[in-house]
Amino acid sequence: MSVEEASNWTTDHGPGTPHRAGIAHRDEDFRRLGIERERVAGWEDGARTDGRRGTYEWWYFDAHLDDGAKLVVIFMTKDLSAPNTRLSPQMRLNLDLPDGRSYEIIKDFPAASFSASAARADVVLGGNTFAGDLSHYAIHVDVDGITVDLMLDAEVEPWRPHTGYLVFGRKRDLEFAWLPSVPQGRVRGSYEVDGARTEVTGVGYHDHNWGNVGMISVINDWYWARGQAGPYSVIASYITAHKRYGYEPIPIFMLARNGRIVADDAAHVNFSASEIRTDPKTGKPVATVTTYTYDDGTDRYTVTFTRRRDLVANTFVEQMRGWRKAAARLVGFDGAYLRFIGELSIERQATDGYVLETYTDEAIWELMYFGHARQAGTANGSNES
């Protein structure tokens, strides 16, 4: 199946896989959700769920800081492995310092300490806050000896792939939604580790995710990446649906130049993954090189991510506690999350193949794996089965 076919609402794959998966993009989808095709409203970054069983939601921020530090902060309504629980908020923080020190924090909070506005991004988790209006955000975190106080000012307008809703099943009522509220922005502020404060600037990103079905039951895996090189900024993802949806591929792509979006139609994207190895800790197939090629007949871009080393390689089970860990092991759940650092290359070509521009820079991207590893030669180019 071509990527162009995959980007549309897909057909059945036979009696063994009678369901469907894709991105909601019809006019009636926009009307049902109350959103516009060409404009993202501030309330879309506000709370979209109420914490009830079966739902989940998170606000994500990452930054590449000019001193060489890398930061990820996530405010979550609950652990992704347990969407059927009641509201059980959690903070995740990863900080990699230029001197080689690395911190990974997962901290649970009482439900009563969490609040989120439906009007805009205004999230409170204990004494930590994440607030903004699509143009300007303030993030304050103080957990386990690390304090973060950063401002994020958007340089690229908010964007979503069509409605931003991945929908699954014949009724199209199983949903996972994604809103890149700030595809790229300038960061300023400080972080403090064990009493030592560092003033910083850098480049940042913020997105917002929510859903009404556990991702383990609808998604097998995804590559997700974002980065900046020269005048370009990119968001790229290749999602593979669960086996029950025929491992349907769902590509997502957005490329901006000098803050203006120049390519975002996934129907014109081809994805490839190469130099695949099996990660020794998680057992998952990991590509050293992932490439997104965009060609609409007029513009041609090649975006390549080349892995240098792992920042994170964790199984979900090792992060679980108590009965959840025992239950996951009992059913053979082996989900994993990996984050990589390496080189981003963005190349623009003429229709005759002549290279017009090439830019490279450092980037961070991830592989989220909910399902079991598949066999080599599958559509996404990995050793999955």
Sequence and secondary structure as in RCSB ss.txt:
>XXXX:A:sequence
MSVEEASNWTTDHGPGTPHRAGIAHRDEDFRRLGIERERVAGWEDGARTDGRRGTYEWWYFDAHLDDGAKLVVIF
MTKDLSAPNTRLSPQMRLNLDLPDGRSYEIIKDFPAASFSASAARADVVLGGNTFAGDLSHYAIHVDVDGITVDL
MLDAEVEPWRPHTGYLVFGRKRDLEFAWLPSVPQGRVRGSYEVDGARTEVTGVGYHDHNWGNVGMISVINDWYWA
RGQAGPYSVIASYITAHKRYGYEPIPIFMLARNGRIVADDAAHVNFSASEIRTDPKTGKPVATVTTYTYDDGTDR
YTVTFTRRRDLVANTFVEQMRGWRKAAARLVGFDGAYLRFIGELSIERQATDGYVLETYTDEAIWELMYFGHARQ
AGTANGSNES
>XXXX:A:secstr
  HHHHHS      TT    EEE  SHHHHHHHT  SS   GGGGS    S TT EEEEEEEEEETTS EEEEEE
ESS TT TTSS   EEEEEEE TTS EEEEEEE  GGGEEE SSSEEEEETTEEEEE SSEEEEEEEETTEEEEE
EEEESS    STTSEEEESTT  EEEEEEEEEEEEEEEEEEEETTEEEEEEEEEEEEEEEESS GGGTEEEEEEE
EEEETTEEEEEEEEEE GGGTT EEEEEEEEETTEEEE  GGGEEEEEEEEEE TTT  EEEEEEEEEEE SS E
EEEEEEEEEEEEEEEHHHH  HHHHHHHHHHT   EEEEEEEEEEEEEE TTS EEEEEEEEEEEEEEE S    
TT TTSSS  
